[in-house]
Amino acid sequence: MDGSLILSIIIVIAVIILFSFIPVTLWISALAAGVKVSIFTLVGMRLRRIAPSHVIYPLIMAHKAGIEVTVKQLESHFLAGGNVDQVVNALIAAKRAKIELSFERCASMDLDGQNVLEAVKMRASQ
């Protein structure tokens, strides 16, 4: 085999491995939605064994709903065993119902085992 062919094969394999480790499509989705997240943050999530999609998609939803949450808040909640999607959905529902609910309170309720989305819906219907 020619040396350049072997080098080309090695480069292609390295690029495939790199793109399987770095969630480029998720990064592009976040940027397209107006969420500023660095590629290094996504790599850090992978190194901490966090599925970046479990944090970034709820972050995009929160951003689109006008709710101020950070990647670190969502990451911390995920690592604590919380349901990030449910917390963000509860915050969105609370904002729509004009209920004052902080991320910290919502995350605390979620970690206590409460269904925060149902609690917000019940309070909104009162």
C-alpha positions in Angstrom: 0.0 0.0 0.0 1.0 3.5 -0.7 2.0 5.6 2.3 -0.4 8.4 1.5 -3.3 5.9 1.3 -2.5 4.6 4.8 -2.2 8.2 6.1 -5.6 9.0 4.5 -7.2 6.0 6.1 -5.8 7.0 9.5 -7.0 10.6 9.1 -10.5 9.4 8.2 -10.7 7.0 11.2 -9.4 9.8 13.5 -12.1 12.2 12.2 -14.8 9.6 12.7 -13.7 8.9 16.3 -13.4 12.7 16.9 -17.0 13.4 15.6 -18.4 10.4 17.6 -16.9 11.9 20.8 -17.7 15.6 20.1 -21.4 16.2 19.5 -21.0 18.7 16.7 -24.6 18.4 15.5 -25.9 19.2 19.1 -23.5 22.2 19.2 -24.8 23.5 15.9 -28.4 23.0 17.1 -27.7 25.0 20.2 -26.0 27.8 18.2 -28.9 27.9 15.7 -31.3 28.3 18.7 -29.4 31.2 20.0 -27.9 29.3 23.0 -24.2 30.0 23.6 -22.5 26.8 24.5 -18.9 26.0 23.7 -17.8 22.8 22.1 -15.4 22.4 25.1 -18.4 22.4 27.4 -19.9 19.5 25.5 -16.7 17.6 25.6 -16.5 18.2 29.3 -20.0 16.7 29.7 -18.9 13.6 27.9 -15.8 13.3 30.1 -18.1 13.6 33.2 -20.4 10.9 31.7 -23.3 13.2 31.1 -25.2 12.8 27.9 -25.0 16.3 26.4 -28.5 16.0 24.8 -30.0 15.6 28.3 -28.8 19.0 29.2 -28.7 21.0 25.9 -32.2 20.2 24.6 -33.8 21.4 27.9 -31.5 24.4 27.8 -32.7 25.3 24.4 -36.4 24.9 25.5 -35.7 27.2 28.5 -34.0 29.7 26.3 -36.9 29.8 23.8 -39.3 30.2 26.7 -37.3 33.1 28.1 -36.2 31.3 31.3 -32.8 32.1 32.6 -30.9 28.8 33.5 -27.3 27.9 33.0 -25.6 24.9 31.7 -24.0 24.4 35.1 -27.4 24.4 36.9 -28.8 21.8 34.5 -25.6 19.7 34.7 -25.6 19.8 38.5 -29.2 18.8 38.6 -28.6 15.9 36.2 -25.6 14.7 38.2 -27.7 14.8 41.4 -30.1 12.4 39.8 -32.8 14.9 38.9 -35.1 15.0 35.8 -33.9 18.0 33.9 -36.6 17.8 31.3 -39.3 17.8 33.9 -37.8 20.7 35.8 -37.5 22.9 32.7 -41.1 22.0 31.6 -42.3 22.9 35.1 -40.5 26.2 35.0 -42.1 26.9 31.6 -45.5 26.0 32.9 -45.0 28.2 36.0 -44.0 31.2 33.8 -47.1 30.7 31.6 -49.3 30.5 34.7 -47.5 33.6 36.2 -46.3 31.5 39.2 -43.1 32.7 40.8 -40.8 29.6 40.9 -37.0 29.6 41.0 -34.9 26.9 39.4 -33.4 26.1 42.8 -36.9 25.5 44.4 -38.0 23.5 41.4 -34.9 21.4 41.4 -35.2 20.8 45.1 -38.8 19.6 44.7 -37.7 17.3 41.9 -34.9 15.8 44.0 -37.3 15.3 46.8 -39.3 13.0 44.5 -42.2 15.4 43.8 -43.7 15.7 40.4 -43.0 19.4 39.9 -44.8 19.7 36.6 -48.0 18.3 38.2 -47.6 20.5 41.2 -47.4 23.6 39.0 -50.4 22.5 37.0 -52.4 21.9 40.2 -51.4 25.3 41.5 -52.2 27.0 38.2 -55.7 25.5 38.2 -56.6 26.9 41.6 
